[in-house]
Amino acid sequence: MCQRKIMLADTVQKERNSMEYGPGFVSTFLYYFVTTTLVATIVASKGLGLGVSTGIPQQLGLLLGLFAGTLGGYLNRTVSTSVDFKNKKEFKKTLESVLDDMGYSHVQEEEDDDGVLVYKRSPIRQLLSGKVFVKFEENDVTIASRSIHLRGLRRRLKT
């Protein structure tokens, strides 16, 4: 029973740690939903010449907002993954090579006290991609980034 509580506490701690890197699905969904709904409503009312009192611009805005919120939340939410390794030096070299191929470079001045390594792209590419956070433990590494980039990183690390 005690072992089970320790495992549960470790799981909760890992979930908390992944949330400190960036927004999850709900906050990302809300950002895209609200922004798209407002913009689409304004554009539809001005572009179609319909008054807001008809309700059509709001309905169109809500539909587009739901679509953009779902897509944005799925692709741009921050997720984390853990990868086991046997040789830390070899894995770090492989990871840095893959990140370099993806356009990320290590940012020394943003390394924090917890040992989290931060990788980012050039300023223009950074606007659309965010950062990659890497934390090495004893026999595994936790990597956190936007879900679309993390999927590509996992795929490249497997090959």
C-alpha positions in Angstrom: 0.0 0.0 0.0 2.8 2.4 0.9 4.6 1.6 -2.4 1.4 2.4 -4.3 1.1 5.9 -2.6 4.8 6.7 -3.5 4.2 5.7 -7.1 1.0 7.9 -7.2 2.9 10.8 -5.6 5.6 10.5 -8.3 3.0 10.5 -11.0 1.3 13.6 -9.6 4.7 15.3 -9.3 5.6 14.6 -12.9 2.2 16.0 -14.0 2.8 19.1 -12.0 6.2 19.5 -13.5 4.9 19.3 -17.1 2.4 22.1 -16.3 5.2 24.5 -15.3 6.6 24.6 -18.8 3.5 26.0 -20.6 -0.2 25.9 -21.1 -2.2 22.7 -21.4 -5.1 21.9 -23.7 -7.8 24.0 -21.9 -5.9 27.3 -21.8 -4.7 26.9 -25.3 -8.2 26.0 -26.5 -9.6 29.1 -24.8 -6.9 31.4 -26.3 -7.6 30.2 -29.9 -11.4 30.0 -29.4 -11.9 33.5 -28.0 -9.5 35.1 -30.4 -10.9 33.4 -33.5 -14.5 34.0 -32.4 -14.0 37.7 -31.9 -12.1 38.2 -35.1 -14.5 36.1 -37.2 -17.5 37.8 -35.8 -16.1 41.3 -36.6 -14.9 40.3 -40.1 -18.3 38.5 -40.9 -20.4 41.5 -39.7 -18.3 44.0 -41.7 -17.5 41.8 -44.7 -21.0 40.4 -45.2 -22.7 43.6 -44.3 -24.8 41.9 -41.7 -25.6 43.6 -38.5 -24.7 42.0 -35.2 -28.4 42.0 -34.3 -29.1 39.3 -36.9 -26.9 36.8 -34.9 -25.4 35.3 -38.1 -21.9 36.8 -37.5 -21.8 35.5 -33.9 -22.9 32.0 -35.1 -20.2 31.9 -37.8 -17.7 33.2 -35.3 -18.6 30.5 -32.8 -18.2 27.8 -35.4 -14.9 29.0 -36.6 -13.8 29.6 -32.9 -14.7 26.0 -32.0 -12.7 24.7 -35.0 -9.7 26.9 -34.3 -9.8 26.2 -30.6 -9.9 22.5 -31.0 -7.1 22.4 -33.6 -5.0 25.0 -31.8 -5.4 23.2 -28.5 -4.5 19.9 -30.0 -1.4 21.1 -31.9 0.0 23.8 -29.7 -0.7 22.6 -26.1 2.4 21.9 -24.0 3.0 18.3 -23.3 5.9 16.4 -21.8 7.4 12.9 -22.3 9.9 10.8 -20.5 12.6 8.9 -22.3 14.8 6.2 -20.7 18.5 6.0 -21.6 21.5 3.9 -20.7 24.3 6.4 -21.5 23.6 10.0 -20.6 26.5 11.4 -22.7 25.5 9.5 -25.8 21.8 10.3 -25.4 22.5 14.0 -24.8 24.6 14.1 -28.0 21.9 12.4 -30.0 19.2 14.7 -28.6 21.2 17.9 -29.3 21.9 16.6 -32.9 18.2 16.0 -33.5 17.3 19.4 -31.9 19.9 21.1 -34.1 18.4 19.5 -37.2 15.0 20.8 -36.1 16.5 24.3 -35.8 16.8 24.5 -32.0 19.9 25.6 -30.2 20.8 25.5 -26.5 20.3 28.8 -24.6 22.9 28.9 -21.8 21.6 32.0 -20.1 18.1 30.5 -19.7 19.2 27.4 -17.9 17.6 27.5 -14.5 18.5 26.2 -11.0 16.6 23.0 -11.4 18.9 21.8 -14.2 16.3 22.4 -17.0 18.0 23.0 -20.3 16.2 25.4 -22.6 16.4 25.1 -26.4 14.9 27.6 -28.8 14.9 28.6 -32.4 15.8 31.9 -34.1 13.6 34.8 -33.0 11.3 34.7 -36.1 10.9 30.9 -36.0 10.4 31.1 -32.2 7.1 32.9 -32.7 5.5 29.8 -34.2 7.3 27.0 -32.4 8.0 27.9 -28.7 10.8 26.4 -26.7 11.9 22.9 -25.8 12.6 22.2 -22.1 14.9 19.2 -21.2 15.5 17.9 -17.7 17.9 15.0 -17.1 17.3 12.7 -14.2 19.3 9.6 -13.2 18.2 7.2 -15.9 15.6 9.2 -17.9 15.0 12.6 -19.4 11.8 14.7 -19.4 11.2 16.7 -22.5 8.5 19.3 -22.7 7.4 21.4 -25.7 4.4 22.0 -28.0 2.7 18.7 -28.9 3.3 19.0 -32.6 7.1 19.5 -32.1 7.4 16.9 -29.4 5.8 14.3 -31.7 8.4 15.1 -34.4 11.2 14.9 -31.8 10.0 11.5 -30.5 9.8 10.1 -34.0 13.4 11.3 -34.8 14.8 10.0 -31.5 13.3 6.5 -32.2 15.2 6.2 -35.6 
